[in-house]
Amino acid sequence: MRRRVYSWGFACVLALSGAAPVPADTITAQAAAAAEAAEAGNYPRAFERLQEAYELLWDATPLYANKALFVEAADGYGLYTERERGAAFAPDEPLLLYLEPVGFGYGDAGTGSYVLAFDVDLTLLTEDGREVFSRDDFASLVRPLRYRNREFFVTVNLSFTGLPAGEYRMQMVLRDQNADKSMQIELPFSILDRT
């Protein structure tokens, strides 16, 4: 087995940790302020209030993936081509995983910009749960950002050369380097017989 290159662009998803909940009255107050600003015709202020509420929710949200699936290609957030064969792969065919993480933290890049950073653990299991491959800190994914972008996607390109035909489960744990949050993604896939 060999590791492939990972690219940024960022099933079963389990949020392993996250921040404390945001009090409902805080969100209600932000929404009321937004409504008041909109009624007065001050739409920039209304959006600002809603954005502040959204940021509070984002920071309190456990890390999870809005989408986690194998794709043919991904060119941007929500711009991916689904696989016609789903999660069935030819022998030695690369697996391209597309993720849309939610609730991630932002690090300070020191230049007035931000950085997203995840450490990734990877485990490959047979259908009956036998471990075929496992590596903590399999990859480190880092992406500088100018803004606190939220519509963000990750692609991970994996190649399991020589993997016998059969049913498998891929487990991936993403640990946010900027927040005390992590998530586990588990996706089943199959390797087809050589024909």
N, C-alpha and C positions, 0 to 999 in steps of 0.2 A: 504494500500500500504506500502511496506517496501523497504528500500534501500539495494542494494547488494554490495558486495565487488568489487572494481575496480582493474584491473591489467594493467600493462604496457607491452609493448613489443615494440605504437601509430601508386536521392536525390537533395537536394538543398543546396548549400553552398554559404553563403554571407560573403564576407570580409567586416568587419565593420570599420576597420582602418588600417593604415600602414604607412610606412616611405615614404620619398620623393623619386622620381624617380632618377635612376642613369643616369648621362649624357652619351649619346651614344658614345661620343668621348673617354670616359674613358674605356668603354668596347672594343671599336675598338683598342685602344692603347694596351690593354692587349692581345687581339687576335693577333695583329701584332707582338708583342714581342714573343708570343707562336709560331707563324709560323716561325719567324726568328730562334728561338732556335731549332725547329724541323728540319728545313732545314740544320742547322749546325750539326745535329745528337745529340743534347743535349736534349734528351727526358725528363729527370727529370726536367730540367728548363722549358721546354714547358708546362709540366703538372702543374708546380708551377704557371706559369703565368695564365693558364686557371683556376686553382683553385682560384686564387686571384679575377679574374673576376666573377667567380661563387659566391664567398662570398659576393661581392658587390651586385650582383643581389639578393641573398638570403636575405640579410639584408634589402633591399629596397622593397622586395615583401610583400604585405599584407598577413596576415595569412589566409590560406585556406586549405581545405582537398583535396588531390589528389584522394582519395577514401573515401567513407563514405557509408557503407552498413551493413546489418545484415548478420551474418555468423553462421555456425555451430561450427567452431573452428578456432583458429588462433595460429600458432606456431612461427611466425616471420614475418618480413617485406615481404609482397607479398606472404606469405605462409599461406593462409587461405582456408577454405572449404566453398564454397557458399551454401546457404540454397536451398534445392530442392524445398521447398514450398515458396521461396522468402520471402516476409514480412508477411506471414500468420502464426499466432502462435496459438497453442492450449491454452485453458484456463490455466492460472497459469504457462505457459511455460516461462522460462527466455529468455530475448532478449539480444543477444550478438552483440554489435555494434563494428565494425572494422573501424578505421580511420587511414589515412596516412596524418598527418599534414605537411604543407610546409610553410616556411617563419618564423618559430618560433625563438625566441631569446634564448640566452644562458646566464645563470647566472654563476658567479664565485663561485665555491664550496670552494675556499680558500686553496685547496691542489694541485693546478696545474691542476685540472679537472673542469668540468662544471656541471650545473644542469638545467634540463628542468622543468618548473613548470606552471601549468594551474589551474585556478579556473573555475569551471563549474556551470552554471545555467541550470536548467531543467524545461521544461513546457510540459505538456501532454494535447492535445486538442482533442475534438471529431471532426468528419468530418465537422460539421457545425460551428466549431470554439469555442465551449463552453470549458472553461478551467476546466479540471478534476483535475489537480495537477500542482503546480508551486512552485519552491523553488530556490531562489538565493543562491549561494555558496553551492550548493547541494553536491559538492565534490571538493577536492583539489588533483590534480595529480602532483606528484613530482618524478623525476627520475634523479639520478646522472649519469654522463657520463664521461668517460676518455677523449674522443675526441669530436669534434664538428660534431657528427653523423648527417646525413641528411636523410638516409634511416631508418625511424623510424615509429613505429606504436603504436597505443593505442587501447586497447579493454576496453569497458565499459559493464559490465554485469548488466542488470536491471531486476527486478522482480516486476510486478504489480499484486500482488495477489488479486483475487476477481474482476478484471476488467471485466465488462460485454462484451459479444460478440458485435462486431461492428468495424467501421472504425475509426482510430485515426491518429493523427500527433504528432510526438515527435520533439520538438524544443530544441536544446542544444546550449548554448553559451559558447564558450571556450575563456577565457581571459588569455593572456600570461602574467605571472608575471615578465618576464624578458624584455619585450618590450611593447611598447604602441600599441599593436595589439590585435584584437579579431576577432572571426568569429562565425557565426550562421549556424548550420546544421539543416535542417528539413527533416525528413524522415517519409513517410506514412507507416502505418502498420495496420494489422487487427487481431482481436481476434476472433477465430472461435467459433461456437456454441459447447456446450458440446454434445458429442455423446455417 
